[in-house]
Amino acid sequence: MSDTKILNIKNLKVDFSLDDKKNLAVRDVSLSLFPGKTLGLVGESGCGKSVTAYSILQLISPPGKIRSGQIIYKGKDLTQLNKKEINQIRGKEIAMIFQEPMASLNPVFTIGYQIQESIAQHLKKSKSEAKKIAINNLKQVGIPNPEQRYYAYPHELSGGMCQRVMIAIALATSPEILIADEPTTALDVTIQAQILDLLLKIQQENKMSLLFISHDIGVVANIADYIAIMYAGEIIEYGKTAEILKQPLHPYTKGLFKSIPKIEDNHKKLFLIPGQVPALNQEPQGCAFYERCVEKKPECKLNKIKLSSLNKNQAVRCLNLLSS
């Protein structure tokens, strides 16, 4: 893999303390995002994907706290910046699209005002200049009649249109990194495809880096240059998309691929990974996937296993693979 990284997360740990108990949402996460490339962060609900994304922009609210680790962007550790310093980066150089567009947009302000607000704050443009940029952004993301839609309220738009507005807000300042947190979850399949095509088109035009978060490995496989598989707060496999699609290594990754429905198997039962995800307040001593793994050995449960490179294109957190 290239040594040039626009964002480098090292050994990130985030927990939520409740009733004197620490719920470990993110444990020892290390990730790299490369300039102009797409990294797909994949995992089931509750595995820590969104918490990782929120940590990048210091959006973790109490009782959540980043306990340790580094998030390096342009030589700066974002975890060490004060509120003023992170505000200069958040929304301007690193922007984010959230899961629920209807919940993310303010219902009492027009969409034009909400886009214009971001432009005025970060680019220091006049009101008239900000309005022109906002209308142009609405046009860029494919919203018809942008001059009229500028004055519309969120409730007057469909879910797909609101998501396009969220993209317009995120792109208003021409960020170098765009974080898309499950941007197509609440949309139907046709609109999902349109939003994905739009994101990729804009990414290529602006040459920005994209961190795309999803529970759908099929979607990520089609758009990402690199894939990171997350399980119970840890990255258990990471590498180039082509390599992981060709030969998934970790037993959990193999299980995810087996669980993808196939048309030719419509008469068969869907594959299920047996067992349950470990509780957040109980940190596993060894492999977090141990209880559910069909390839486990007794030694897998004894000690922590690090994410280690097997080759230049793939890294894995599995004792069986690392010791073979």
C-alpha positions as CSV (number, residue, x, y, z in Angstrom):
1,M,0.0,0.0,0.0
2,S,1.1,3.6,-0.6
3,D,2.8,5.4,2.3
4,T,0.9,8.6,1.5
5,K,-2.0,9.0,3.9
6,I,-4.4,11.9,4.2
7,L,-5.9,10.5,7.4
8,N,-4.3,7.9,9.7
9,I,-6.1,6.5,12.8
10,K,-3.8,4.7,15.3
11,N,-5.0,2.5,18.1
12,L,-8.2,4.4,18.7
13,K,-10.2,3.5,21.9
14,V,-13.6,5.0,22.7
15,D,-15.8,4.0,25.6
16,F,-19.1,5.1,27.1
17,S,-19.1,5.0,30.9
18,L,-22.5,4.2,32.5
19,D,-23.1,3.2,36.1
20,D,-19.3,2.9,36.7
21,K,-19.1,0.4,33.9
22,K,-17.1,1.1,30.7
23,N,-18.9,0.1,27.5
24,L,-16.1,-0.4,24.9
25,A,-17.5,0.9,21.7
26,V,-14.2,1.1,19.8
27,R,-11.2,-1.0,20.8
28,D,-7.7,-0.6,19.2
29,V,-8.9,0.7,15.8
30,S,-6.2,1.6,13.2
31,L,-7.2,2.8,9.7
32,S,-5.6,4.7,6.8
33,L,-7.3,6.8,4.2
34,F,-5.5,7.7,1.0
35,P,-5.8,10.8,-1.1
36,G,-8.5,10.6,-3.7
37,K,-9.4,7.0,-2.7
38,T,-12.5,5.4,-1.1
39,L,-12.3,3.4,2.1
40,G,-15.3,1.3,2.9
41,L,-15.9,0.6,6.6
42,V,-18.1,-2.4,6.9
43,G,-19.8,-4.1,9.9
44,E,-23.0,-5.0,11.5
45,S,-25.0,-2.5,13.6
46,G,-23.4,-1.6,16.9
47,C,-19.9,-2.7,15.9
48,G,-18.5,0.9,16.3
49,K,-18.5,2.2,12.7
50,S,-20.3,5.5,13.4
51,V,-18.4,6.0,16.7
52,T,-15.2,5.8,14.8
53,A,-16.4,8.4,12.3
54,Y,-17.7,10.7,15.0
55,S,-14.3,10.5,16.8
56,I,-12.6,11.9,13.7
57,L,-14.5,15.1,14.1
58,Q,-14.7,15.1,17.9
59,L,-18.4,14.6,17.9
60,I,-18.4,12.1,20.7
61,S,-20.7,13.4,23.5
62,P,-20.6,12.5,27.2
63,P,-20.7,9.8,28.5
64,G,-18.6,8.9,25.5
65,K,-14.9,9.6,25.6
66,I,-11.8,9.0,23.4
67,R,-9.6,7.1,25.9
68,S,-6.5,6.7,23.8
69,G,-5.1,6.7,20.3
70,Q,-4.3,9.2,17.6
71,I,-6.2,10.6,14.5
72,I,-3.5,12.2,12.3
73,Y,-4.6,14.6,9.6
74,K,-2.0,16.7,7.8
75,G,0.4,16.1,10.7
76,K,-2.0,17.2,13.4
77,D,-3.6,14.8,16.0
78,L,-7.2,15.8,15.8
79,T,-7.8,14.3,19.3
80,Q,-5.6,17.0,20.8
81,L,-7.2,20.0,19.2
82,N,-9.3,22.5,21.1
83,K,-12.9,23.4,20.1
84,K,-11.8,26.4,18.0
85,E,-9.1,24.4,16.2
86,I,-11.4,21.5,15.4
87,N,-14.2,23.9,14.2
88,Q,-11.8,25.2,11.6
89,I,-11.4,21.7,10.2
90,R,-14.9,20.2,10.8
91,G,-17.2,21.0,8.0
92,K,-14.6,22.7,6.0
93,E,-11.7,20.3,5.3
94,I,-13.5,17.2,6.7
95,A,-17.2,17.0,6.1
96,M,-19.8,14.4,7.0
97,I,-23.1,13.1,5.7
98,F,-25.2,11.6,8.4
99,Q,-27.5,8.6,8.3
100,E,-30.9,10.2,8.6
101,P,-31.3,13.3,6.3
102,M,-34.7,14.2,7.7
103,A,-33.4,14.2,11.2
104,S,-30.1,16.1,10.3
105,L,-31.8,19.0,8.5
106,N,-33.4,21.7,10.7
107,P,-37.2,21.7,9.9
108,V,-37.6,25.4,10.6
109,F,-35.1,26.8,8.1
110,T,-35.1,26.6,4.3
111,I,-32.6,24.3,2.7
112,G,-31.0,27.2,1.0
113,Y,-30.4,28.9,4.3
114,Q,-28.8,25.7,5.7
115,I,-26.4,25.4,2.8
116,Q,-25.7,29.1,2.8
117,E,-24.9,29.0,6.6
118,S,-22.1,26.5,6.1
119,I,-20.6,28.6,3.2
120,A,-20.8,31.8,5.2
121,Q,-19.2,30.2,8.3
122,H,-16.3,28.5,6.6
123,L,-15.6,30.5,3.4
124,K,-16.4,34.0,4.7
125,K,-18.5,34.9,1.7
126,S,-21.1,37.6,1.5
127,K,-24.8,36.7,1.6
128,S,-25.3,37.1,-2.1
129,E,-22.1,35.1,-2.9
130,A,-23.1,32.4,-0.5
131,K,-26.6,32.2,-2.1
132,K,-25.1,31.8,-5.6
133,I,-22.8,29.0,-4.4
134,A,-25.7,27.3,-2.6
135,I,-27.9,27.3,-5.7
136,N,-25.0,26.0,-7.8
137,N,-24.4,23.2,-5.2
138,L,-28.1,22.2,-5.4
139,K,-27.8,22.0,-9.2
140,Q,-24.5,20.0,-8.9
141,V,-26.2,17.3,-6.7
142,G,-29.1,16.9,-9.2
143,I,-31.9,18.8,-7.6
144,P,-34.3,20.1,-10.2
145,N,-35.3,23.8,-10.2
146,P,-32.5,24.7,-7.7
147,E,-33.6,28.4,-7.6
148,Q,-37.0,27.4,-6.4
149,R,-35.9,24.6,-4.1
150,Y,-33.5,27.0,-2.4
151,Y,-36.6,28.4,-0.6
152,A,-38.1,25.0,0.2
153,Y,-38.3,23.5,3.7
154,P,-37.1,19.9,4.4
155,H,-40.6,18.5,4.9
156,E,-41.4,19.6,1.3
157,L,-38.7,17.3,-0.1
158,S,-38.5,13.5,-0.4
159,G,-36.0,11.5,1.5
160,G,-33.8,11.2,-1.6
161,M,-33.9,14.9,-2.2
162,C,-33.1,15.6,1.5
163,Q,-30.0,13.3,1.2
164,R,-28.9,15.3,-1.9
165,V,-29.3,18.5,0.2
166,M,-27.1,16.9,2.9
167,I,-24.5,16.1,0.2
168,A,-24.7,19.7,-1.1
169,I,-24.1,21.0,2.4
170,A,-21.1,18.7,2.9
171,L,-19.6,19.7,-0.5
172,A,-20.2,23.5,0.0
173,T,-16.7,24.0,1.3
174,S,-14.9,21.6,-1.1
175,P,-13.6,19.3,1.6
176,E,-10.6,17.1,1.2
177,I,-12.3,14.3,3.1
178,L,-16.0,13.3,3.0
179,I,-17.3,10.9,5.6
180,A,-20.6,9.2,4.5
181,D,-22.2,7.4,7.4
182,E,-24.8,4.9,5.9
183,P,-26.0,7.6,3.5
184,T,-28.4,5.3,1.7
185,T,-29.9,3.4,4.6
186,A,-33.4,5.0,4.6
187,L,-33.8,5.1,0.9
188,D,-35.3,2.6,-1.6
189,V,-33.0,0.7,-3.9
190,T,-33.4,2.9,-7.0
191,I,-32.7,6.1,-5.0
192,Q,-29.8,4.3,-3.3
193,A,-28.1,3.7,-6.7
194,Q,-28.6,7.3,-7.7
195,I,-27.0,8.6,-4.4
196,L,-24.1,6.2,-4.8
197,D,-23.5,7.3,-8.4
198,L,-23.7,10.9,-7.3
199,L,-21.2,10.5,-4.5
200,L,-18.7,8.7,-6.8
201,K,-19.1,11.3,-9.6
202,I,-18.5,14.2,-7.2
203,Q,-15.6,12.4,-5.5
204,Q,-13.9,11.9,-8.9
205,E,-14.5,15.5,-10.0
206,N,-13.2,17.0,-6.8
207,K,-10.5,14.4,-6.2
208,M,-11.4,14.0,-2.6
209,S,-11.0,11.1,-0.2
210,L,-14.2,9.2,0.8
211,L,-14.8,7.2,4.0
212,F,-18.0,5.2,3.2
213,I,-19.6,3.5,6.2
214,S,-22.1,0.7,5.6
215,H,-23.4,-2.6,6.9
216,D,-23.9,-3.7,3.3
217,I,-20.7,-5.3,2.1
218,G,-22.2,-5.7,-1.4
219,V,-22.6,-2.0,-1.8
220,V,-19.1,-1.2,-0.4
221,A,-17.5,-3.8,-2.7
222,N,-18.8,-1.9,-5.7
223,I,-17.4,1.5,-4.8
224,A,-14.4,1.2,-2.4
225,D,-10.7,1.0,-3.3
226,Y,-10.0,-0.4,0.2
227,I,-12.2,-2.2,2.7
228,A,-12.0,-2.4,6.5
229,I,-14.1,-5.1,8.2
230,M,-15.2,-4.2,11.7
231,Y,-16.4,-6.5,14.4
232,A,-17.1,-5.8,18.1
233,G,-15.2,-2.5,18.1
234,E,-12.1,-3.9,16.2
235,I,-10.9,-3.9,12.6
236,I,-10.5,-7.6,11.9
237,E,-9.5,-7.4,8.2
238,Y,-8.3,-4.6,6.1
239,G,-6.9,-4.4,2.5
240,K,-7.5,-3.6,-1.1
241,T,-11.0,-4.4,-2.2
242,A,-10.0,-6.7,-5.1
243,E,-7.9,-8.8,-2.7
244,I,-10.6,-9.2,-0.1
245,L,-13.2,-10.0,-2.7
246,K,-10.9,-12.6,-4.3
247,Q,-9.9,-14.2,-1.0
248,P,-11.5,-13.1,2.3
249,L,-9.3,-14.3,5.1
250,H,-10.9,-13.8,8.5
251,P,-13.7,-16.3,9.4
252,Y,-16.0,-13.4,10.1
253,T,-15.4,-11.8,6.7
254,K,-16.0,-15.2,5.1
255,G,-19.3,-15.4,7.0
256,L,-20.3,-12.0,5.8
257,F,-19.8,-13.0,2.1
258,K,-21.7,-16.2,2.6
259,S,-24.6,-14.3,4.1
260,I,-25.1,-12.2,0.9
261,P,-28.3,-13.5,-0.9
262,K,-27.7,-14.9,-4.4
263,I,-30.4,-15.3,-7.0
264,E,-29.2,-18.8,-7.9
265,D,-29.6,-19.9,-4.2
266,N,-33.2,-18.6,-3.8
267,H,-34.3,-22.1,-2.7
268,K,-31.8,-22.3,0.1
269,K,-31.9,-20.8,3.6
270,L,-29.9,-17.7,4.2
271,F,-26.5,-18.4,5.8
272,L,-26.3,-17.1,9.4
273,I,-23.2,-16.7,11.6
274,P,-24.0,-18.6,14.8
275,G,-23.8,-17.0,18.2
276,Q,-24.0,-13.5,19.6
277,V,-21.7,-10.4,19.5
278,P,-19.9,-10.0,22.8
279,A,-21.3,-7.5,25.3
280,L,-19.7,-4.0,25.1
281,N,-19.0,-4.0,28.8
282,Q,-17.0,-7.3,28.7
283,E,-13.8,-6.9,26.8
284,P,-12.7,-10.3,25.4
285,Q,-9.4,-11.6,26.7
286,G,-8.4,-13.0,23.3
287,C,-10.2,-13.0,19.9
288,A,-13.5,-11.1,20.0
289,F,-14.9,-13.6,17.4
290,Y,-13.8,-16.7,19.4
291,E,-17.3,-17.9,20.6
292,R,-18.7,-17.7,17.0
293,C,-15.8,-18.9,15.0
294,V,-15.9,-22.3,13.3
295,E,-12.1,-22.3,12.9
296,K,-11.1,-21.5,16.5
297,K,-8.4,-23.1,18.5
298,P,-7.9,-23.0,22.3
299,E,-5.0,-20.6,22.1
300,C,-7.2,-18.0,20.3
301,K,-8.9,-17.2,23.6
302,L,-5.7,-16.6,25.6
303,N,-4.1,-13.4,24.4
304,K,-4.9,-10.2,22.5
305,I,-4.4,-10.6,18.7
306,K,-3.1,-7.6,16.8
307,L,-4.1,-6.5,13.3
308,S,-1.0,-7.6,11.3
309,S,-0.1,-7.5,7.6
310,L,0.0,-10.7,5.7
311,N,1.2,-9.0,2.5
312,K,1.3,-5.5,1.1
313,N,-2.4,-5.6,0.2
314,Q,-4.1,-7.3,3.2
315,A,-4.0,-7.3,7.0
316,V,-5.9,-9.5,9.3
317,R,-6.5,-10.1,13.1
318,C,-6.5,-13.9,13.3
319,L,-4.1,-16.1,15.2
320,N,-4.6,-19.1,12.8
321,L,-3.6,-17.0,9.8
322,L,-0.7,-15.1,11.5
323,S,0.8,-18.3,12.8
324,S,0.5,-20.4,9.6
